[in-house]
Structure formats: C-alpha cells, structure tokens
Amino acid sequence: QIQLVESGGGLVQPGGSLRLSCVASGFTSKSYTMSWYRQAPGKEREMVALITTTGDSTNFLNSVKGRFTISRDNAKNTIYLQMNSLQPEDTAIYYCNRIPTLAWGQGTQVTGSA
C-alpha cells in the first residue's frame, strides 16, 4: 500500500524553527525526486522545495530560500524539511509527494503565530 505520512508540524512563534518528516512506503522512494508542498487556507497548493534522488540538487520557492532546507535519508525512505525563521505567512498544511505525484497524505499543520 502506497503511503506518505507527514509529521513534525506545530505552533511556533515568528522566528522559530520546525523540522518536518515524511515517511514514504509502498514504492521505491529513492528512485524519485521528492518534494514538499503547502496549502494555506483559501489558497492553491504550492511546491515549497524539491530534492533529487541522490540529494545532490535542490530547489526552493523564492519566499523560503535561505530559511528552509530539504534533505533525504534513502535508507529510511524519509524526506525532511527544516524550516527556520518561520513567519505567519508560512502557516499552511504541509505535504510531501514524489514527482510524478501520488495520492496525497494527510499533511501536517504548521502555524506561525503572529
């Protein structure tokens, strides 16, 4: 059964940090570029960061560059998103997925309190 399980979200004050994790199962995640996405209330889902299969290349949404980093541990089928200097505008449900995408997991809520 294919699953993407995100965790690590929470409520943080501006300037705080969180580390999100995504465990992939049911497919060979190490063979795919993986991405983190987010969806804020009333907005479209957007890609925040992606990482290639070996982790040698990453890309980020302009608004998170310099604050977020993405990494992966292929031995654990896990993808991480380290989020620093969080701001209220980062508030969203965060999801991970592969490229091409699969069915979405439940996501994890990140709330940057004002």
Contacts in CASP RR format, 6 or more apart in sequence:
PFRMAT RR
TARGET T0000
AUTHOR 0000-0000-0000
METHOD contacts of the structure
MODEL  1
QIQLVESGGGLVQPGGSLRLSCVASGFTSKSYTMSWYRQAPGKEREMVAL
ITTTGDSTNFLNSVKGRFTISRDNAKNTIYLQMNSLQPEDTAIYYCNRIP
TLAWGQGTQVTGSA
1 25 0 8 1.000
1 26 0 8 1.000
2 25 0 8 1.000
2 26 0 8 1.000
2 27 0 8 1.000
2 102 0 8 1.000
2 103 0 8 1.000
3 23 0 8 1.000
3 24 0 8 1.000
3 25 0 8 1.000
3 26 0 8 1.000
3 105 0 8 1.000
4 22 0 8 1.000
4 23 0 8 1.000
4 24 0 8 1.000
4 95 0 8 1.000
4 96 0 8 1.000
4 97 0 8 1.000
4 102 0 8 1.000
4 104 0 8 1.000
4 105 0 8 1.000
5 22 0 8 1.000
5 23 0 8 1.000
5 25 0 8 1.000
5 105 0 8 1.000
5 106 0 8 1.000
6 20 0 8 1.000
6 21 0 8 1.000
6 22 0 8 1.000
6 94 0 8 1.000
6 95 0 8 1.000
6 96 0 8 1.000
6 105 0 8 1.000
6 106 0 8 1.000
6 107 0 8 1.000
6 108 0 8 1.000
7 20 0 8 1.000
7 21 0 8 1.000
7 22 0 8 1.000
7 23 0 8 1.000
7 108 0 8 1.000
8 18 0 8 1.000
8 19 0 8 1.000
8 20 0 8 1.000
8 21 0 8 1.000
8 108 0 8 1.000
9 18 0 8 1.000
9 20 0 8 1.000
9 94 0 8 1.000
9 108 0 8 1.000
9 109 0 8 1.000
9 110 0 8 1.000
10 18 0 8 1.000
10 108 0 8 1.000
10 109 0 8 1.000
10 110 0 8 1.000
10 111 0 8 1.000
11 111 0 8 1.000
11 112 0 8 1.000
11 113 0 8 1.000
12 18 0 8 1.000
12 86 0 8 1.000
12 110 0 8 1.000
12 111 0 8 1.000
12 112 0 8 1.000
12 113 0 8 1.000
13 112 0 8 1.000
13 113 0 8 1.000
14 86 0 8 1.000
14 87 0 8 1.000
14 88 0 8 1.000
14 112 0 8 1.000
14 113 0 8 1.000
14 114 0 8 1.000
15 84 0 8 1.000
15 85 0 8 1.000
15 86 0 8 1.000
15 87 0 8 1.000
16 84 0 8 1.000
16 85 0 8 1.000
16 86 0 8 1.000
17 82 0 8 1.000
17 83 0 8 1.000
17 84 0 8 1.000
17 85 0 8 1.000
17 86 0 8 1.000
18 83 0 8 1.000
18 86 0 8 1.000
18 110 0 8 1.000
19 80 0 8 1.000
19 81 0 8 1.000
19 82 0 8 1.000
19 83 0 8 1.000
20 36 0 8 1.000
20 80 0 8 1.000
20 81 0 8 1.000
20 83 0 8 1.000
20 94 0 8 1.000
20 96 0 8 1.000
20 108 0 8 1.000
20 110 0 8 1.000
21 78 0 8 1.000
21 79 0 8 1.000
21 80 0 8 1.000
22 34 0 8 1.000
22 36 0 8 1.000
22 78 0 8 1.000
22 79 0 8 1.000
22 80 0 8 1.000
22 81 0 8 1.000
22 96 0 8 1.000
23 76 0 8 1.000
23 77 0 8 1.000
23 78 0 8 1.000
24 34 0 8 1.000
24 77 0 8 1.000
24 78 0 8 1.000
24 79 0 8 1.000
24 96 0 8 1.000
24 98 0 8 1.000
25 77 0 8 1.000
27 98 0 8 1.000
27 102 0 8 1.000
29 74 0 8 1.000
29 77 0 8 1.000
29 79 0 8 1.000
29 98 0 8 1.000
30 53 0 8 1.000
30 74 0 8 1.000
30 77 0 8 1.000
31 53 0 8 1.000
32 53 0 8 1.000
32 98 0 8 1.000
32 99 0 8 1.000
33 50 0 8 1.000
33 51 0 8 1.000
33 52 0 8 1.000
33 53 0 8 1.000
33 98 0 8 1.000
33 99 0 8 1.000
34 50 0 8 1.000
34 51 0 8 1.000
34 72 0 8 1.000
34 79 0 8 1.000
34 96 0 8 1.000
34 97 0 8 1.000
34 98 0 8 1.000
34 99 0 8 1.000
35 47 0 8 1.000
35 48 0 8 1.000
35 49 0 8 1.000
35 50 0 8 1.000
35 51 0 8 1.000
35 96 0 8 1.000
35 97 0 8 1.000
35 98 0 8 1.000
35 99 0 8 1.000
36 47 0 8 1.000
36 48 0 8 1.000
36 49 0 8 1.000
36 50 0 8 1.000
36 70 0 8 1.000
36 79 0 8 1.000
36 81 0 8 1.000
36 94 0 8 1.000
36 95 0 8 1.000
36 96 0 8 1.000
37 45 0 8 1.000
37 46 0 8 1.000
37 47 0 8 1.000
37 48 0 8 1.000
37 94 0 8 1.000
37 95 0 8 1.000
37 96 0 8 1.000
37 97 0 8 1.000
38 45 0 8 1.000
38 46 0 8 1.000
38 48 0 8 1.000
38 90 0 8 1.000
38 92 0 8 1.000
38 93 0 8 1.000
38 94 0 8 1.000
38 95 0 8 1.000
38 110 0 8 1.000
39 45 0 8 1.000
39 46 0 8 1.000
39 92 0 8 1.000
39 93 0 8 1.000
39 95 0 8 1.000
40 89 0 8 1.000
40 91 0 8 1.000
40 92 0 8 1.000
41 92 0 8 1.000
43 92 0 8 1.000
45 95 0 8 1.000
46 61 0 8 1.000
47 61 0 8 1.000
48 60 0 8 1.000
48 61 0 8 1.000
48 64 0 8 1.000
48 68 0 8 1.000
48 81 0 8 1.000
48 94 0 8 1.000
49 58 0 8 1.000
49 59 0 8 1.000
49 60 0 8 1.000
49 61 0 8 1.000
49 64 0 8 1.000
49 68 0 8 1.000
49 69 0 8 1.000
49 70 0 8 1.000
49 81 0 8 1.000
50 58 0 8 1.000
50 59 0 8 1.000
50 70 0 8 1.000
50 99 0 8 1.000
51 57 0 8 1.000
51 58 0 8 1.000
51 70 0 8 1.000
51 71 0 8 1.000
51 72 0 8 1.000
51 79 0 8 1.000
52 58 0 8 1.000
53 74 0 8 1.000
55 71 0 8 1.000
55 72 0 8 1.000
58 69 0 8 1.000
58 70 0 8 1.000
60 66 0 8 1.000
60 68 0 8 1.000
60 70 0 8 1.000
63 89 0 8 1.000
64 83 0 8 1.000
64 90 0 8 1.000
67 83 0 8 1.000
67 84 0 8 1.000
67 85 0 8 1.000
67 86 0 8 1.000
68 81 0 8 1.000
68 82 0 8 1.000
68 83 0 8 1.000
68 84 0 8 1.000
69 81 0 8 1.000
69 82 0 8 1.000
70 79 0 8 1.000
70 80 0 8 1.000
70 81 0 8 1.000
70 82 0 8 1.000
71 79 0 8 1.000
71 80 0 8 1.000
71 82 0 8 1.000
72 78 0 8 1.000
72 79 0 8 1.000
72 80 0 8 1.000
73 80 0 8 1.000
79 96 0 8 1.000
81 94 0 8 1.000
81 96 0 8 1.000
83 90 0 8 1.000
83 110 0 8 1.000
86 110 0 8 1.000
86 112 0 8 1.000
87 112 0 8 1.000
88 112 0 8 1.000
88 113 0 8 1.000
88 114 0 8 1.000
90 110 0 8 1.000
90 112 0 8 1.000
91 110 0 8 1.000
91 111 0 8 1.000
91 112 0 8 1.000
92 109 0 8 1.000
92 110 0 8 1.000
93 107 0 8 1.000
93 108 0 8 1.000
93 109 0 8 1.000
93 110 0 8 1.000
94 107 0 8 1.000
94 108 0 8 1.000
94 109 0 8 1.000
94 110 0 8 1.000
95 104 0 8 1.000
95 105 0 8 1.000
95 107 0 8 1.000
95 108 0 8 1.000
96 107 0 8 1.000
97 104 0 8 1.000
END
